[in-house]
Amino acid sequence: MASRNYLVMTNDMSLSDKQKYRRTALAAGLERCKSASIGSIEADVPGLQAIPEASKAARVAAIIAYISTGAWPRTIDQRELAPLTDFVAAAAQDSWLTVALAVGGVVSALNALAAYTLPAGRLLVCYGVSVESAIVPMPVSRLLFRKGGAVGNIQAQFDMEPMGVRQEPDAFFSEPVIIDPQEPYSIQVLGRAVSAAGERVHVHNFLFEGAGLVIA
C-alpha cells in the first residue's frame, strides 16, 4: 500500500482538526487489532463484522463513528507506551531520550535500545512527534521508522527540518505509523548537531492491548 510521509505542524491545525486526527489514529489502531488478535473489535463495534476486511477505509470510518459517540470497545484497552515495561527487552529508562548525537549519525529515539519488539497482544500506533531541546533550531533532521530492526527496511520517514525553520516544537504525521506485535523495529533520528547528553524526541503514540491486562 502506498504511503505519504510528511509532517503537519500542529500550529496549522485547529482544535477540531487535532481531535479528528487523533480519533482517526485511534480507529486505525483498533481496526488493526483484528489482525493482531487483540480483543474482539468486530463484536464490540456494531455492524463492523459485516464490512469486509479488505475495505479498510469503511471499517475505520465505522469505528470512528462508534468512538465519536463516547463509546469504547469493551475488549480493548488503550494507553501510551511505557518503554521500561512494554517491550520484550526494556529500554534504559522510561522516557524518549536518544544517546549522544553526532552530525549525520543515526541513533535510536529510545536510549541504549537500538531495536525493540512488542510482545504478542500489544500494538502501537505512532501519530506525531515533539522535540524538547536547547539546540536551535533543531537537533535532528530526520525521523525514521524501520521494520526488521536497526538496519531494516524503512517503513516511514519524516523530514524534521521544517520544524526547526518554523520553530515548531510539535507536529503530526501525514498518516499514522502502525507497529505490529512480535515484529522487530526501530525508531531512529538523524543528528544535525552534536549533543553529548542526547535529546528528547518524543513520538506521540497509542498502545493497544486486551482489556484488563495492565492497570496504567
C-alpha positions, 0 to 999 in steps of 0.5 A: 500500500502506498504511503505519504510521509510528511509532517503537519505542524500542529500550529496549522491545525485547529482544535477540531482538526487535532481531535479528528486526527487523533480519533482517526489514529485511534480507529486505525489502531483498533481496526488493526487489532483484528489482525493482531488478535487483540480483543474482539473489535468486530463484536464490540463495534456494531455492524463492523463484522459485516464490512469486509476486511479488505475495505479498510477505509469503511471499517475505520470510518465505522469505528470512528463513528462508534468512538465519536459517540463516547463509546469504547470497545469493551475488549480493548484497552488503550494507553501510551507506551511505557518503554521500561515495561512494554517491550520484550527487552526494556529500554534504559529508562522510561522516557524518549531520550536518544544517546549522544548525537553526532552530525549525520549519525543515526541513533535510536529515539529510545536510549541504549535500545537500538531495536525493540519488539512488542510482545504478542497482544500489544500494538502501537500506533505512532501519530506525531512527534515533539522535540524538547531541546536547547539546540536551535533550531533543531537537533535532528533532521530526520525521523525514521521508522524501520521494520526488521530492526536497526538496519531494516527496511524503512517503513516511514520517514519524516523530514524534521527540518521544517520544524526547526525553520518554523520553530515548531516544537510539535507536529503530526504525521501525514498518516499514522505509523502502525507497529505490529506485535512480535515484529522487530523495529526501530525508531531512529533520528538523524543528528544535525548537531552534536549533543553529548547528553542526547535529546528528547524526541518524543513520538506521540503514540497509542498502545493497544492491548486486551482489556484488563491486562495492565492497570496504567 
